Amino acid sequence: MPTKDKSRNGIRDKRIDAYITRSADFAKPILKHLREIVHKGCPEIVETIKWGMPSFDYKGPFCSMAAFKEHAVFGFWKYVLMNDPKNYLGERKNRGGEAMGNLGRITSLKDLPPDKVIIDFIKQAKKFNDDGIKLPAKPKKEKVELVIPDYFINALKKNKKALTVFENFSYSHKKDYLEWVTEAKTEETRNKRIATAVEWISEGKGRNWKYERK
């Protein structure tokens, strides 16, 4: 549970102490530095663990950090709203490819922006939450009309129950099966998937039924 540390203002969570302790040696100074700078920029911050990662809350989600085998990451919940003239938050695109967070792959303190820049981001994030500013809603993706190959519909027609179930399936269930079948690399694989699909569909099962909550 979080514990009050009056000497450093803010709420410290012992689970984050443990997380840092068991992190790789290269990551420890990075995580410690980021932790301190978050508290410096927002003394009212509350530490917690979310999705297995050290996270910082202030009137809602704020920022988080994590360490992996060869790199660490750090990111802000509302980074898309931030004023970032030098594109520090775009570094995830320029260094590190698909790394989580907004600063790309962090392997040493040298990979971090200057402290004053990070503190500015922290103060921006604080103001967003103070003002109740929310992230813009993600635009809804338009449903693309599903194209059912003749070989698949013909297989379904041989099993009336499967055909009826498929016709009454949701858009997403139909899409899951069609992608699975059409993405097969060989005709042999495709035929096996079609046979399995018809069997599962006749039983009313979605493509990912094994992972669906019962």
PLY file of the C-alpha trace (Angstrom):
ply
format ascii 1.0
element vertex 214
property float x
property float y
property float z
element edge 213
property int vertex1
property int vertex2
end_header
0.00 0.00 0.00
1.14 3.60 -0.60
2.80 5.28 2.37
3.12 8.97 3.14
6.69 10.25 2.97
6.50 13.72 4.52
10.15 14.42 3.84
9.57 14.26 0.08
5.97 15.48 -0.17
3.82 13.08 -2.22
2.72 9.54 -1.70
5.34 6.81 -2.10
4.43 3.22 -2.84
6.75 0.52 -1.51
5.87 -1.66 -4.49
7.73 0.80 -6.69
10.76 0.55 -4.41
10.64 -3.22 -4.95
10.15 -2.80 -8.71
13.25 -0.62 -8.98
15.29 -2.97 -6.81
14.62 -5.95 -9.04
15.14 -4.03 -12.30
18.30 -4.38 -14.39
21.27 -2.38 -13.15
21.22 0.02 -16.12
17.55 0.84 -15.43
17.80 1.62 -11.71
19.28 5.14 -12.04
16.82 5.92 -14.83
13.77 4.87 -12.81
15.02 6.59 -9.66
15.65 9.82 -11.55
12.26 9.77 -13.27
10.53 9.05 -9.97
12.20 12.00 -8.27
11.54 14.40 -11.10
7.85 13.46 -11.19
7.56 14.26 -7.48
9.50 17.50 -8.01
7.21 18.62 -10.82
4.02 17.57 -9.04
4.48 17.21 -5.26
0.87 16.02 -4.89
1.47 12.94 -7.04
0.30 9.52 -5.82
2.29 6.43 -6.72
0.72 3.11 -7.62
1.19 0.03 -9.81
-0.95 -0.37 -12.92
-0.60 -3.12 -15.50
2.48 -4.24 -13.58
4.23 -0.89 -14.11
5.05 1.99 -11.75
2.41 4.64 -12.35
1.75 8.12 -11.06
-1.72 9.55 -10.51
-2.92 13.08 -9.85
-6.66 13.62 -10.13
-6.62 10.70 -12.53
-4.04 8.95 -14.75
-0.87 11.01 -15.16
2.27 9.18 -16.27
4.09 5.86 -15.94
7.45 4.18 -16.40
8.76 0.66 -16.86
11.98 -1.28 -17.29
12.72 -4.19 -19.58
15.81 -6.29 -20.20
17.61 -3.75 -22.34
15.67 -0.49 -22.11
13.33 1.57 -19.98
10.33 3.67 -21.00
8.43 6.68 -19.72
5.20 8.21 -20.93
2.40 10.65 -20.19
-1.27 9.70 -20.32
-2.25 12.87 -22.22
0.91 13.41 -24.25
-1.06 14.10 -27.44
-2.32 17.34 -25.90
1.07 18.63 -24.79
2.98 21.59 -26.15
6.21 20.01 -27.39
7.96 22.39 -29.83
11.17 20.35 -29.98
9.33 17.09 -30.53
10.77 15.25 -27.54
7.56 13.25 -27.27
7.96 12.22 -30.87
11.21 10.44 -30.06
9.34 7.14 -29.83
9.10 7.34 -33.63
12.70 8.40 -34.19
14.49 6.23 -31.65
13.22 2.85 -30.60
10.49 2.17 -33.12
7.64 0.49 -31.30
8.87 1.16 -27.77
6.16 1.90 -25.25
5.95 5.38 -23.75
6.73 8.65 -25.48
10.51 8.92 -25.23
11.60 5.85 -27.15
14.04 3.29 -25.77
15.84 4.74 -22.74
19.10 2.93 -22.03
20.84 5.58 -19.91
20.18 8.97 -18.33
21.71 10.54 -21.46
18.67 9.40 -23.46
16.33 11.57 -21.39
15.40 15.15 -22.28
16.76 17.88 -19.97
15.13 17.90 -16.53
13.51 21.28 -17.17
11.78 19.84 -20.24
10.42 16.85 -18.34
9.24 19.13 -15.51
7.47 21.33 -18.04
5.66 18.25 -19.38
4.74 17.27 -15.82
3.32 20.73 -15.12
1.33 20.58 -18.36
-0.04 17.18 -17.38
-0.96 18.54 -13.94
-2.85 21.46 -15.46
-4.77 19.15 -17.80
-6.01 17.17 -14.81
-6.63 20.30 -12.71
-8.78 21.70 -15.51
-10.54 18.38 -16.14
-9.33 18.25 -19.74
-9.92 14.84 -21.28
-8.31 13.08 -24.19
-10.19 13.53 -27.47
-12.45 10.64 -28.31
-11.00 8.25 -30.84
-12.87 8.39 -34.14
-14.97 5.34 -34.76
-13.73 3.16 -37.57
-16.21 2.67 -40.35
-17.13 -0.93 -40.92
-15.74 -2.19 -44.19
-18.12 -4.38 -46.11
-17.02 -7.98 -45.68
-16.22 -9.91 -48.83
-16.91 -13.63 -48.40
-14.92 -15.79 -50.85
-16.91 -18.36 -52.83
-14.83 -21.22 -51.42
-15.80 -20.26 -47.89
-19.49 -19.67 -48.49
-19.69 -22.94 -50.45
-18.16 -24.80 -47.50
-20.72 -23.24 -45.18
-23.59 -24.17 -47.48
-22.67 -27.83 -47.01
-23.52 -27.44 -43.32
-26.89 -25.71 -42.99
-26.48 -25.11 -39.27
-23.08 -23.50 -39.76
-24.46 -21.30 -42.55
-27.38 -20.14 -40.39
-25.13 -19.41 -37.43
-22.63 -17.54 -39.59
-25.35 -15.40 -41.15
-26.47 -14.39 -37.65
-22.97 -13.78 -36.34
-21.89 -10.27 -35.36
-19.73 -8.29 -37.78
-16.64 -8.89 -35.64
-17.18 -12.67 -35.46
-17.56 -12.88 -39.23
-14.48 -10.70 -39.74
-12.37 -12.85 -37.40
-13.15 -16.02 -39.35
-12.73 -14.43 -42.76
-9.32 -12.98 -41.88
-8.18 -16.31 -40.42
-9.17 -18.24 -43.54
-8.06 -15.77 -46.20
-4.67 -15.13 -44.58
-3.63 -18.79 -44.85
-0.30 -19.05 -46.69
-1.05 -22.31 -48.51
-4.12 -23.98 -49.94
-3.63 -26.92 -47.56
-3.62 -24.62 -44.54
-6.64 -22.76 -45.88
-8.61 -25.97 -46.33
-7.78 -27.09 -42.79
-8.91 -23.75 -41.41
-12.13 -23.85 -43.39
-12.94 -27.30 -42.02
-12.22 -26.16 -38.47
-14.16 -22.93 -39.00
-17.26 -24.75 -40.23
-17.11 -27.10 -37.24
-16.73 -24.28 -34.72
-19.36 -22.10 -36.38
-21.88 -24.95 -36.37
-21.34 -25.09 -32.60
-21.97 -21.37 -32.30
-18.35 -20.60 -31.43
-16.47 -17.47 -32.38
-12.99 -17.70 -33.89
-11.41 -16.90 -30.51
-13.85 -18.88 -28.40
-11.04 -20.45 -26.39
-10.14 -17.05 -24.97
-13.63 -15.68 -24.45
-14.89 -15.27 -20.92
-17.48 -17.83 -19.97
0 1
1 2
2 3
3 4
4 5
5 6
6 7
7 8
8 9
9 10
10 11
11 12
12 13
13 14
14 15
15 16
16 17
17 18
18 19
19 20
20 21
21 22
22 23
23 24
24 25
25 26
26 27
27 28
28 29
29 30
30 31
31 32
32 33
33 34
34 35
35 36
36 37
37 38
38 39
39 40
40 41
41 42
42 43
43 44
44 45
45 46
46 47
47 48
48 49
49 50
50 51
51 52
52 53
53 54
54 55
55 56
56 57
57 58
58 59
59 60
60 61
61 62
62 63
63 64
64 65
65 66
66 67
67 68
68 69
69 70
70 71
71 72
72 73
73 74
74 75
75 76
76 77
77 78
78 79
79 80
80 81
81 82
82 83
83 84
84 85
85 86
86 87
87 88
88 89
89 90
90 91
91 92
92 93
93 94
94 95
95 96
96 97
97 98
98 99
99 100
100 101
101 102
102 103
103 104
104 105
105 106
106 107
107 108
108 109
109 110
110 111
111 112
112 113
113 114
114 115
115 116
116 117
117 118
118 119
119 120
120 121
121 122
122 123
123 124
124 125
125 126
126 127
127 128
128 129
129 130
130 131
131 132
132 133
133 134
134 135
135 136
136 137
137 138
138 139
139 140
140 141
141 142
142 143
143 144
144 145
145 146
146 147
147 148
148 149
149 150
150 151
151 152
152 153
153 154
154 155
155 156
156 157
157 158
158 159
159 160
160 161
161 162
162 163
163 164
164 165
165 166
166 167
167 168
168 169
169 170
170 171
171 172
172 173
173 174
174 175
175 176
176 177
177 178
178 179
179 180
180 181
181 182
182 183
183 184
184 185
185 186
186 187
187 188
188 189
189 190
190 191
191 192
192 193
193 194
194 195
195 196
196 197
197 198
198 199
199 200
200 201
201 202
202 203
203 204
204 205
205 206
206 207
207 208
208 209
209 210
210 211
211 212
212 213
